[in-house]
């Protein structure tokens, strides 16, 4: 996956998480009854939505960086085979 495509995908995920958090906290601000009854859960869910996206992006980036590092390390060249044969001299 190209860098631009990866960034767009993470931006969409982050935008969706922030939108969800905004709607929930906005619902608290205007006094939606079923949200007001569960204030701690609403804040926890909003925090977890955004944190999960950021954590997933961090883990994905770390895995990609380690794969790039592993592919960058090349094995040592194989040593030449030495054949020991008696000389006919």
Backbone torsions as a table, in degrees:
resi	resn	phi	psi	omega
1	UNK	NA	132.5	-179.6
2	UNK	-70.9	158.9	-177.4
3	UNK	-60.9	-43.4	-179.1
4	UNK	-63.3	-41.4	179.3
5	UNK	-65.9	-40.0	179.2
6	UNK	-64.6	-44.4	178.9
7	UNK	-63.6	-39.9	178.5
8	UNK	-64.4	-42.2	179.8
9	UNK	-63.8	-43.2	179.4
10	UNK	-68.7	-34.3	178.3
11	UNK	-66.0	-39.9	178.1
12	UNK	-64.5	-44.4	178.5
13	UNK	-61.8	-44.9	179.9
14	UNK	-65.6	-40.0	177.5
15	UNK	-61.7	-41.2	179.1
16	UNK	-66.0	-41.7	179.5
17	UNK	-65.4	-43.2	178.7
18	UNK	-66.1	-36.4	177.8
19	UNK	-64.4	-44.1	177.9
20	UNK	-61.0	-46.4	179.3
21	UNK	-62.3	-40.5	179.7
22	UNK	-64.0	-42.5	179.8
23	UNK	-64.4	-43.5	-179.7
24	UNK	-64.9	-47.1	-179.1
25	UNK	-70.1	-34.3	174.2
26	UNK	-64.0	-37.3	176.1
27	UNK	-62.7	-37.3	175.1
28	UNK	-64.7	-42.2	-176.7
29	UNK	-63.0	-36.7	-179.6
30	UNK	-89.4	-4.9	172.8
31	UNK	87.9	35.3	176.5
32	UNK	-63.1	123.1	-170.4
33	UNK	-56.6	-47.5	-176.1
34	UNK	-71.5	-19.5	174.6
35	UNK	-83.3	-38.4	-179.5
36	UNK	-63.3	-31.9	178.3
37	UNK	-68.7	-21.2	-175.8
38	UNK	-125.1	50.1	-176.4
39	UNK	-57.4	-48.9	-179.1
40	UNK	-61.6	-40.1	-180.0
41	UNK	-65.5	-37.4	-179.8
42	UNK	-64.6	-46.1	178.9
43	UNK	-66.1	-40.0	178.9
44	UNK	-63.6	-45.1	179.4
45	UNK	-63.9	-42.4	179.1
46	UNK	-61.6	-44.4	178.7
47	UNK	-63.6	-43.8	-178.1
48	UNK	-66.5	-35.7	178.5
49	UNK	-59.2	-51.0	-176.9
50	UNK	-69.8	-42.2	-179.0
51	UNK	-64.7	-39.1	179.9
52	UNK	-61.7	-41.4	179.0
53	UNK	-65.5	-44.4	-179.9
54	UNK	-66.2	-39.6	178.4
55	UNK	-66.3	-41.3	178.2
56	UNK	-62.8	-42.9	178.8
57	UNK	-63.7	-39.8	179.4
58	UNK	-65.5	-45.1	178.9
59	UNK	-64.6	-44.0	179.0
60	UNK	-60.4	-43.3	179.2
61	UNK	-65.3	-39.3	178.8
62	UNK	-65.6	-41.6	178.4
63	UNK	-65.0	-43.5	179.1
64	UNK	-63.5	-40.6	179.6
65	UNK	-65.4	-40.0	178.9
66	UNK	-68.6	-35.7	176.7
67	UNK	-65.9	-40.5	177.2
68	UNK	-63.6	-41.2	178.6
69	UNK	-64.7	-40.6	179.4
70	UNK	-66.6	-39.0	178.6
71	UNK	-71.5	-24.7	178.8
72	UNK	-75.5	-24.3	178.9
73	UNK	-84.4	118.3	-179.5
74	UNK	-103.2	143.7	178.1
75	UNK	-67.2	154.9	178.9
76	UNK	-64.0	145.9	-179.8
77	UNK	-63.7	145.4	-179.7
78	UNK	-66.5	139.9	179.1
79	UNK	-72.0	149.1	-179.5
80	UNK	-68.7	142.9	178.9
81	UNK	-77.2	128.6	178.7
82	UNK	-101.6	122.5	178.9
83	UNK	-102.1	122.8	178.6
84	UNK	-98.9	107.5	178.5
85	UNK	-124.9	143.2	177.1
86	UNK	-65.9	140.4	178.6
87	UNK	-82.2	147.5	-179.1
88	UNK	-96.9	29.8	-177.8
89	UNK	-85.5	NA	NA
